[in-house]
């Protein structure tokens, strides 16, 4: 019920929707009573009082109008419910996307992309059964039987008591079976999410699977997951059929009890025919909403399972950020890390320290290289700079202003980032470069491409800058993707540039060209270079050497060589690797 209440909060104009559905339910109840009363009067007038067709023609026409209204009313109800469902789904999907953006890469990097995508697509669509089927039927199930019960009690108290006593038995069976079905449905939904995530993994790693001849093994895994999903689906269907059978059987037996009770009393003349026949007509209508909600309850169980997964995402706490309190940021002149520490929380509740008491200051015009073994804290520092995460202790100061006093959006406008594995969207080359500055004209896009050394290649393409590049830049080489990403960063013209091994996929000729362009374009900028290939850091103004989350060495290339510490060890290991590759 908590899930239902929370889903209902997303109903657009909830009060108006609720009022509309209650009105539909009231009209449904009135039409049922009117139709049953009209049929009762027709039977009585024709068979007991001997009236002709002409004499009851108006009554028959009235019954026809009522039946037509009953046929049209569900269409009206479905239209309102369908419209409301589409609006609610859009609101939930939009909020989930906003929340994912707020959580950032720190959250999504620890989740399976296929599972999240399936939750936001199929999961949100599965909510349609709740909004368009179950919710309207719940209102009808509350209103219509009460209206019929009032009419039956007014006609015959004993029949009303029979209906009142038998009705609660049916929901009890539905709830008992529903608990088992709910558990199975959640398992079924988790399995489908797992299958979607695995399909995405297989598609993204297809080349690797073919290379290592693992295609058949992955096909077998998909087959096992599919079989598990099939088994769970059949179990859910069996319970749904059992529930429907019990509801139908219970309703049929209850109607039969009313019929036997009415028949015996009619036989002994203790109830008028008019009341007896009216109660007999109303009895099936009394149980019909419960029959329907039993079916819709099971069809909406996927909604519950999907909603719980969606709410699990929405309930993830967003990294704490304070409200911006400073004036709009001037161009950064200094950037200072002051005793900054950060630890990742692991699933078992333990904390893994990524940075410990890191302090340094950078000034505009400086080129800073960050080096160190894997897991030393370089990427964590980059995430802190990009505000994907926030320091757990210490401060980052920009022009002596705490970074937390600036809005995240305002700060990121000051930064350009080139990750180690850049992401390109399934769009044209020009639009991918224009991500750096959406309002840039074509001349500015071309200038950025020239600086990144990719313009000549683009000109050789039939569609030039309008060439689609496929998902993740599938139609380009690694070096071409890297250079388009560099062009995107150059176009942004941000005062702080963060490069995570931005020349890793380039040949030596293009690498030298990019390094030269960087020296020219970033003279008045703050430039951070996260380096794994140490040949790119020799000309850095400062090299910060990280180890186990701490800055263990700080200096120029020549100073660190003279120190003969960890930097020398890393450089020696890099040179050995280069020689082995050349050999």
GIRA-V402037 format. One record per residue. N is the residue number from 0. RES is the residue in one letter. PHI is phi as a letter, one per 30 degrees, with the letter a starting at -180 (NA if undefined). BURIAL is I if it has 16 or more other ideal C-beta (glycine too) atoms within 10 Angstrom, else O. Layout:
n=N res=RES phi=PHI burial=BURIAL
n=N res=RES phi=PHI burial=BURIAL
//
This chain:
n=0 res=X phi=NA burial=O
n=1 res=X phi=d burial=O
n=2 res=X phi=d burial=I
n=3 res=X phi=d burial=O
n=4 res=X phi=d burial=O
n=5 res=X phi=d burial=O
n=6 res=X phi=d burial=I
n=7 res=X phi=d burial=O
n=8 res=X phi=d burial=O
n=9 res=X phi=d burial=I
n=10 res=X phi=d burial=I
n=11 res=X phi=d burial=O
n=12 res=X phi=h burial=O
n=13 res=X phi=e burial=O
n=14 res=X phi=d burial=O
n=15 res=X phi=d burial=O
n=16 res=X phi=d burial=I
n=17 res=X phi=d burial=O
n=18 res=X phi=d burial=O
n=19 res=X phi=d burial=I
n=20 res=X phi=d burial=I
n=21 res=X phi=d burial=O
n=22 res=X phi=d burial=O
n=23 res=X phi=d burial=I
n=24 res=X phi=d burial=I
n=25 res=X phi=d burial=O
n=26 res=X phi=d burial=I
n=27 res=X phi=d burial=I
n=28 res=X phi=d burial=I
n=29 res=X phi=d burial=O
n=30 res=X phi=d burial=I
n=31 res=X phi=d burial=I
n=32 res=X phi=d burial=I
n=33 res=X phi=d burial=I
n=34 res=X phi=d burial=I
n=35 res=X phi=d burial=I
n=36 res=X phi=d burial=I
n=37 res=X phi=d burial=I
n=38 res=X phi=d burial=I
n=39 res=X phi=d burial=I
n=40 res=X phi=d burial=I
n=41 res=X phi=d burial=I
n=42 res=X phi=e burial=I
n=43 res=X phi=d burial=I
n=44 res=X phi=d burial=O
n=45 res=X phi=d burial=I
n=46 res=X phi=d burial=O
n=47 res=X phi=c burial=O
n=48 res=X phi=c burial=O
n=49 res=X phi=i burial=O
n=50 res=X phi=d burial=O
n=51 res=X phi=d burial=O
n=52 res=X phi=d burial=O
n=53 res=X phi=d burial=O
n=54 res=X phi=d burial=O
n=55 res=X phi=c burial=I
n=56 res=X phi=d burial=O
n=57 res=X phi=d burial=O
n=58 res=X phi=d burial=I
n=59 res=X phi=d burial=O
n=60 res=X phi=d burial=O
n=61 res=X phi=d burial=I
n=62 res=X phi=d burial=I
n=63 res=X phi=d burial=O
n=64 res=X phi=d burial=O
n=65 res=X phi=d burial=I
n=66 res=X phi=d burial=O
n=67 res=X phi=d burial=O
n=68 res=X phi=d burial=I
n=69 res=X phi=d burial=O
n=70 res=X phi=d burial=O
n=71 res=X phi=d burial=O
n=72 res=X phi=d burial=O
n=73 res=X phi=d burial=O
n=74 res=X phi=d burial=O
n=75 res=X phi=d burial=O
n=76 res=X phi=d burial=I
n=77 res=X phi=d burial=O
n=78 res=X phi=d burial=O
n=79 res=X phi=d burial=I
n=80 res=X phi=d burial=I
n=81 res=X phi=d burial=O
n=82 res=X phi=d burial=O
n=83 res=X phi=d burial=I
n=84 res=X phi=d burial=I
n=85 res=X phi=d burial=O
n=86 res=X phi=d burial=I
n=87 res=X phi=d burial=I
n=88 res=X phi=d burial=I
n=89 res=X phi=d burial=O
n=90 res=X phi=d burial=O
n=91 res=X phi=d burial=I
n=92 res=X phi=d burial=I
n=93 res=X phi=d burial=O
n=94 res=X phi=d burial=O
n=95 res=X phi=d burial=I
n=96 res=X phi=d burial=O
n=97 res=X phi=d burial=O
n=98 res=X phi=d burial=I
n=99 res=X phi=d burial=I
n=100 res=X phi=d burial=O
n=101 res=X phi=d burial=O
n=102 res=X phi=d burial=I
n=103 res=X phi=i burial=I
n=104 res=X phi=d burial=O
n=105 res=X phi=e burial=O
n=106 res=X phi=d burial=I
n=107 res=X phi=d burial=O
n=108 res=X phi=d burial=O
n=109 res=X phi=c burial=O
n=110 res=X phi=c burial=O
n=111 res=X phi=d burial=I
n=112 res=X phi=e burial=O
n=113 res=X phi=d burial=I
n=114 res=X phi=d burial=I
n=115 res=X phi=d burial=I
n=116 res=X phi=d burial=O
n=117 res=X phi=d burial=I
n=118 res=X phi=d burial=I
n=119 res=X phi=d burial=I
n=120 res=X phi=c burial=O
n=121 res=X phi=d burial=O
n=122 res=X phi=d burial=I
n=123 res=X phi=d burial=I
n=124 res=X phi=d burial=O
n=125 res=X phi=d burial=I
n=126 res=X phi=d burial=I
n=127 res=X phi=e burial=I
n=128 res=X phi=d burial=I
n=129 res=X phi=d burial=I
n=130 res=X phi=d burial=I
n=131 res=X phi=c burial=I
n=132 res=X phi=b burial=I
n=133 res=X phi=d burial=I
n=134 res=X phi=d burial=I
n=135 res=X phi=d burial=I
n=136 res=X phi=d burial=I
n=137 res=X phi=d burial=I
n=138 res=X phi=d burial=I
n=139 res=X phi=d burial=I
n=140 res=X phi=d burial=I
n=141 res=X phi=d burial=O
n=142 res=X phi=d burial=I
n=143 res=X phi=d burial=I
n=144 res=X phi=e burial=I
n=145 res=X phi=d burial=O
n=146 res=X phi=d burial=I
n=147 res=X phi=d burial=I
n=148 res=X phi=d burial=I
n=149 res=X phi=d burial=O
n=150 res=X phi=d burial=I
n=151 res=X phi=d burial=I
n=152 res=X phi=d burial=O
n=153 res=X phi=d burial=O
n=154 res=X phi=d burial=I
n=155 res=X phi=a burial=I
n=156 res=X phi=d burial=O
n=157 res=X phi=d burial=I
n=158 res=X phi=d burial=I
n=159 res=X phi=d burial=I
n=160 res=X phi=d burial=O
n=161 res=X phi=d burial=I
n=162 res=X phi=d burial=I
n=163 res=X phi=d burial=O
n=164 res=X phi=d burial=O
n=165 res=X phi=d burial=I
n=166 res=X phi=d burial=I
n=167 res=X phi=d burial=O
n=168 res=X phi=d burial=O
n=169 res=X phi=d burial=I
n=170 res=X phi=d burial=I
n=171 res=X phi=d burial=O
n=172 res=X phi=d burial=I
n=173 res=X phi=d burial=I
n=174 res=X phi=d burial=O
n=175 res=X phi=d burial=O
n=176 res=X phi=d burial=I
n=177 res=X phi=d burial=I
n=178 res=X phi=d burial=O
n=179 res=X phi=d burial=O
n=180 res=X phi=d burial=I
n=181 res=X phi=d burial=I
n=182 res=X phi=d burial=O
n=183 res=X phi=d burial=I
n=184 res=X phi=d burial=I
n=185 res=X phi=d burial=I
n=186 res=X phi=d burial=I
n=187 res=X phi=d burial=I
n=188 res=X phi=d burial=I
n=189 res=X phi=d burial=I
n=190 res=X phi=d burial=I
n=191 res=X phi=d burial=I
n=192 res=X phi=d burial=I
n=193 res=X phi=d burial=I
n=194 res=X phi=d burial=I
n=195 res=X phi=d burial=I
n=196 res=X phi=d burial=I
n=197 res=X phi=d burial=I
n=198 res=X phi=e burial=O
n=199 res=X phi=d burial=I
n=200 res=X phi=e burial=I
n=201 res=X phi=d burial=I
n=202 res=X phi=d burial=O
n=203 res=X phi=d burial=O
n=204 res=X phi=c burial=O
n=205 res=X phi=d burial=O
n=206 res=X phi=d burial=O
n=207 res=X phi=d burial=O
n=208 res=X phi=d burial=I
n=209 res=X phi=d burial=O
n=210 res=X phi=d burial=O
n=211 res=X phi=c burial=O
n=212 res=X phi=h burial=O
n=213 res=X phi=c burial=O
n=214 res=X phi=d burial=O
n=215 res=X phi=d burial=O
n=216 res=X phi=d burial=O
n=217 res=X phi=d burial=I
n=218 res=X phi=d burial=O
n=219 res=X phi=d burial=O
n=220 res=X phi=d burial=O
n=221 res=X phi=d burial=O
n=222 res=X phi=d burial=O
n=223 res=X phi=d burial=O
n=224 res=X phi=d burial=I
n=225 res=X phi=d burial=O
n=226 res=X phi=d burial=O
n=227 res=X phi=d burial=O
n=228 res=X phi=d burial=I
n=229 res=X phi=d burial=O
n=230 res=X phi=d burial=O
n=231 res=X phi=d burial=I
n=232 res=X phi=d burial=O
n=233 res=X phi=d burial=O
n=234 res=X phi=d burial=I
n=235 res=X phi=d burial=I
n=236 res=X phi=d burial=O
n=237 res=X phi=d burial=O
n=238 res=X phi=d burial=I
n=239 res=X phi=d burial=I
n=240 res=X phi=d burial=O
n=241 res=X phi=d burial=O
n=242 res=X phi=d burial=I
n=243 res=X phi=d burial=I
n=244 res=X phi=d burial=O
n=245 res=X phi=d burial=I
n=246 res=X phi=d burial=I
n=247 res=X phi=d burial=O
n=248 res=X phi=d burial=O
n=249 res=X phi=d burial=I
n=250 res=X phi=d burial=I
n=251 res=X phi=d burial=O
n=252 res=X phi=d burial=O
n=253 res=X phi=d burial=I
n=254 res=X phi=d burial=I
n=255 res=X phi=d burial=O
n=256 res=X phi=d burial=I
n=257 res=X phi=d burial=I
n=258 res=X phi=d burial=O
n=259 res=X phi=d burial=O
n=260 res=X phi=d burial=I
n=261 res=X phi=d burial=I
n=262 res=X phi=d burial=O
n=263 res=X phi=d burial=O
n=264 res=X phi=d burial=I
n=265 res=X phi=d burial=I
n=266 res=X phi=d burial=O
n=267 res=X phi=c burial=O
n=268 res=X phi=i burial=O
n=269 res=X phi=c burial=O
n=270 res=X phi=b burial=I
n=271 res=X phi=d burial=O
n=272 res=X phi=e burial=O
n=273 res=X phi=e burial=O
n=274 res=X phi=d burial=I
n=275 res=X phi=d burial=I
n=276 res=X phi=d burial=I
n=277 res=X phi=d burial=I
n=278 res=X phi=d burial=I
n=279 res=X phi=d burial=I
n=280 res=X phi=d burial=I
n=281 res=X phi=d burial=I
n=282 res=X phi=e burial=I
n=283 res=X phi=d burial=I
n=284 res=X phi=d burial=I
n=285 res=X phi=d burial=I
n=286 res=X phi=c burial=I
n=287 res=X phi=e burial=I
n=288 res=X phi=e burial=I
n=289 res=X phi=d burial=I
n=290 res=X phi=e burial=I
n=291 res=X phi=d burial=O
n=292 res=X phi=d burial=I
n=293 res=X phi=d burial=I
n=294 res=X phi=d burial=I
n=295 res=X phi=d burial=I
n=296 res=X phi=d burial=I
n=297 res=X phi=d burial=I
n=298 res=X phi=d burial=O
n=299 res=X phi=c burial=I
n=300 res=X phi=d burial=I
n=301 res=X phi=d burial=I
n=302 res=X phi=d burial=I
n=303 res=X phi=d burial=I
n=304 res=X phi=d burial=I
n=305 res=X phi=d burial=I
n=306 res=X phi=d burial=I
n=307 res=X phi=d burial=I
n=308 res=X phi=d burial=I
n=309 res=X phi=d burial=I
n=310 res=X phi=d burial=I
n=311 res=X phi=d burial=O
n=312 res=X phi=d burial=I
n=313 res=X phi=d burial=I
n=314 res=X phi=d burial=O
n=315 res=X phi=d burial=O
n=316 res=X phi=d burial=O
n=317 res=X phi=d burial=O
n=318 res=X phi=e burial=O
n=319 res=X phi=d burial=O
n=320 res=X phi=b burial=O
n=321 res=X phi=d burial=O
n=322 res=X phi=d burial=O
n=323 res=X phi=d burial=I
n=324 res=X phi=b burial=O
n=325 res=X phi=c burial=O
n=326 res=X phi=d burial=O
n=327 res=X phi=e burial=O
n=328 res=X phi=d burial=I
n=329 res=X phi=d burial=O
n=330 res=X phi=d burial=O
n=331 res=X phi=e burial=I
n=332 res=X phi=c burial=O
n=333 res=X phi=b burial=O
n=334 res=X phi=b burial=I
n=335 res=X phi=b burial=I
n=336 res=X phi=c burial=I
n=337 res=X phi=c burial=O
n=338 res=X phi=h burial=O
n=339 res=X phi=d burial=I
n=340 res=X phi=b burial=I
n=341 res=X phi=a burial=I
n=342 res=X phi=b burial=I
n=343 res=X phi=d burial=O
n=344 res=X phi=d burial=O
n=345 res=X phi=d burial=O
n=346 res=X phi=d burial=O
n=347 res=X phi=d burial=O
n=348 res=X phi=j burial=O
n=349 res=X phi=d burial=O
n=350 res=X phi=c burial=O
n=351 res=X phi=c burial=O
n=352 res=X phi=d burial=O
n=353 res=X phi=c burial=I
n=354 res=X phi=b burial=I
n=355 res=X phi=b burial=I
n=356 res=X phi=h burial=O
n=357 res=X phi=d burial=I
n=358 res=X phi=b burial=O
n=359 res=X phi=a burial=O
n=360 res=X phi=b burial=O
n=361 res=X phi=b burial=I
n=362 res=X phi=c burial=O
n=363 res=X phi=e burial=I
n=364 res=X phi=j burial=O
n=365 res=X phi=c burial=I
n=366 res=X phi=c burial=I
n=367 res=X phi=c burial=I
n=368 res=X phi=c burial=I
n=369 res=X phi=c burial=I
n=370 res=X phi=b burial=I
n=371 res=X phi=l burial=I
n=372 res=X phi=d burial=O
n=373 res=X phi=d burial=O
n=374 res=X phi=i burial=O
n=375 res=X phi=d burial=I
n=376 res=X phi=k burial=I
n=377 res=X phi=d burial=I
n=378 res=X phi=d burial=I
n=379 res=X phi=d burial=I
n=380 res=X phi=d burial=I
n=381 res=X phi=d burial=I
n=382 res=X phi=d burial=I
n=383 res=X phi=d burial=I
n=384 res=X phi=d burial=I
n=385 res=X phi=d burial=I
n=386 res=X phi=i burial=I
n=387 res=X phi=d burial=I
n=388 res=X phi=b burial=I
n=389 res=X phi=b burial=I
n=390 res=X phi=e burial=I
n=391 res=X phi=d burial=O
n=392 res=X phi=a burial=O
n=393 res=X phi=i burial=I
n=394 res=X phi=b burial=O
n=395 res=X phi=c burial=I
n=396 res=X phi=c burial=I
n=397 res=X phi=c burial=I
n=398 res=X phi=h burial=O
n=399 res=X phi=i burial=O
n=400 res=X phi=c burial=I
n=401 res=X phi=e burial=O
n=402 res=X phi=e burial=I
n=403 res=X phi=d burial=I
n=404 res=X phi=d burial=I
n=405 res=X phi=c burial=I
n=406 res=X phi=d burial=I
n=407 res=X phi=e burial=I
n=408 res=X phi=d burial=O
n=409 res=X phi=d burial=O
n=410 res=X phi=d burial=I
n=411 res=X phi=d burial=I
n=412 res=X phi=d burial=O
n=413 res=X phi=d burial=I
n=414 res=X phi=b burial=I
n=415 res=X phi=b burial=I
n=416 res=X phi=b burial=I
n=417 res=X phi=c burial=I
n=418 res=X phi=d burial=I
n=419 res=X phi=d burial=O
n=420 res=X phi=b burial=O
n=421 res=X phi=d burial=I
n=422 res=X phi=c burial=O
n=423 res=X phi=c burial=I
n=424 res=X phi=c burial=O
n=425 res=X phi=d burial=O
n=426 res=X phi=a burial=O
n=427 res=X phi=d burial=I
n=428 res=X phi=d burial=I
n=429 res=X phi=d burial=I
n=430 res=X phi=d burial=I
n=431 res=X phi=d burial=I
n=432 res=X phi=d burial=I
n=433 res=X phi=d burial=I
n=434 res=X phi=e burial=I
n=435 res=X phi=d burial=I
n=436 res=X phi=a burial=I
n=437 res=X phi=e burial=O
n=438 res=X phi=d burial=O
n=439 res=X phi=d burial=I
n=440 res=X phi=d burial=O
n=441 res=X phi=d burial=O
n=442 res=X phi=d burial=O
n=443 res=X phi=d burial=I
n=444 res=X phi=d burial=I
n=445 res=X phi=d burial=I
n=446 res=X phi=d burial=I
n=447 res=X phi=d burial=I
n=448 res=X phi=d burial=I
n=449 res=X phi=d burial=O
n=450 res=X phi=d burial=I
n=451 res=X phi=d burial=I
n=452 res=X phi=i burial=I
n=453 res=X phi=c burial=I
n=454 res=X phi=d burial=I
n=455 res=X phi=e burial=O
n=456 res=X phi=d burial=I
n=457 res=X phi=d burial=I
n=458 res=X phi=d burial=O
n=459 res=X phi=d burial=O
n=460 res=X phi=d burial=O
n=461 res=X phi=e burial=O
n=462 res=X phi=c burial=O
n=463 res=X phi=h burial=O
n=464 res=X phi=d burial=I
n=465 res=X phi=d burial=O
n=466 res=X phi=d burial=O
n=467 res=X phi=d burial=O
n=468 res=X phi=c burial=I
n=469 res=X phi=i burial=O
n=470 res=X phi=d burial=O
n=471 res=X phi=h burial=O
n=472 res=X phi=i burial=I
n=473 res=X phi=d burial=O
n=474 res=X phi=d burial=I
n=475 res=X phi=c burial=I
n=476 res=X phi=d burial=O
n=477 res=X phi=d burial=O
n=478 res=X phi=d burial=I
n=479 res=X phi=d burial=I
n=480 res=X phi=d burial=I
n=481 res=X phi=d burial=I
n=482 res=X phi=d burial=I
n=483 res=X phi=d burial=I
n=484 res=X phi=d burial=I
n=485 res=X phi=d burial=I
n=486 res=X phi=d burial=I
n=487 res=X phi=d burial=I
n=488 res=X phi=d burial=I
n=489 res=X phi=d burial=I
n=490 res=X phi=d burial=I
n=491 res=X phi=d burial=I
n=492 res=X phi=h burial=O
n=493 res=X phi=d burial=I
n=494 res=X phi=d burial=I
n=495 res=X phi=b burial=I
n=496 res=X phi=b burial=I
n=497 res=X phi=c burial=I
n=498 res=X phi=c burial=I
n=499 res=X phi=c burial=I
n=500 res=X phi=h burial=I
n=501 res=X phi=d burial=I
n=502 res=X phi=c burial=I
n=503 res=X phi=d burial=I
n=504 res=X phi=c burial=I
n=505 res=X phi=c burial=I
n=506 res=X phi=d burial=O
n=507 res=X phi=d burial=O
n=508 res=X phi=d burial=O
n=509 res=X phi=d burial=I
n=510 res=X phi=d burial=I
n=511 res=X phi=d burial=O
n=512 res=X phi=d burial=I
n=513 res=X phi=d burial=I
n=514 res=X phi=d burial=I
n=515 res=X phi=d burial=O
n=516 res=X phi=d burial=I
n=517 res=X phi=d burial=I
n=518 res=X phi=d burial=O
n=519 res=X phi=d burial=O
n=520 res=X phi=d burial=I
n=521 res=X phi=c burial=I
n=522 res=X phi=d burial=O
n=523 res=X phi=c burial=O
n=524 res=X phi=c burial=I
n=525 res=X phi=c burial=I
n=526 res=X phi=c burial=I
n=527 res=X phi=c burial=I
n=528 res=X phi=b burial=I
n=529 res=X phi=d burial=I
n=530 res=X phi=c burial=I
n=531 res=X phi=c burial=I
n=532 res=X phi=c burial=O
n=533 res=X phi=d burial=I
n=534 res=X phi=d burial=O
n=535 res=X phi=c burial=I
n=536 res=X phi=c burial=I
n=537 res=X phi=d burial=O
n=538 res=X phi=d burial=O
n=539 res=X phi=d burial=I
n=540 res=X phi=d burial=O
n=541 res=X phi=b burial=I
n=542 res=X phi=b burial=I
n=543 res=X phi=c burial=I
n=544 res=X phi=c burial=I
n=545 res=X phi=c burial=I
n=546 res=X phi=a burial=I
n=547 res=X phi=h burial=O
n=548 res=X phi=i burial=I
n=549 res=X phi=b burial=I
n=550 res=X phi=d burial=I
n=551 res=X phi=c burial=O
n=552 res=X phi=b burial=I
n=553 res=X phi=a burial=I
n=554 res=X phi=l burial=I
n=555 res=X phi=d burial=I
n=556 res=X phi=e burial=I
n=557 res=X phi=d burial=O
n=558 res=X phi=d burial=O
n=559 res=X phi=d burial=I
n=560 res=X phi=d burial=O
n=561 res=X phi=d burial=O
n=562 res=X phi=d burial=O
n=563 res=X phi=h burial=O
n=564 res=X phi=c burial=O
n=565 res=X phi=d burial=I
n=566 res=X phi=e burial=I
n=567 res=X phi=d burial=O
n=568 res=X phi=d burial=O
n=569 res=X phi=d burial=I
n=570 res=X phi=d burial=I
n=571 res=X phi=d burial=O
n=572 res=X phi=d burial=O
n=573 res=X phi=d burial=I
n=574 res=X phi=d burial=O
n=575 res=X phi=d burial=O
n=576 res=X phi=d burial=O
n=577 res=X phi=d burial=O
n=578 res=X phi=d burial=O
n=579 res=X phi=d burial=O
n=580 res=X phi=d burial=O
n=581 res=X phi=d burial=O
n=582 res=X phi=d burial=O
//
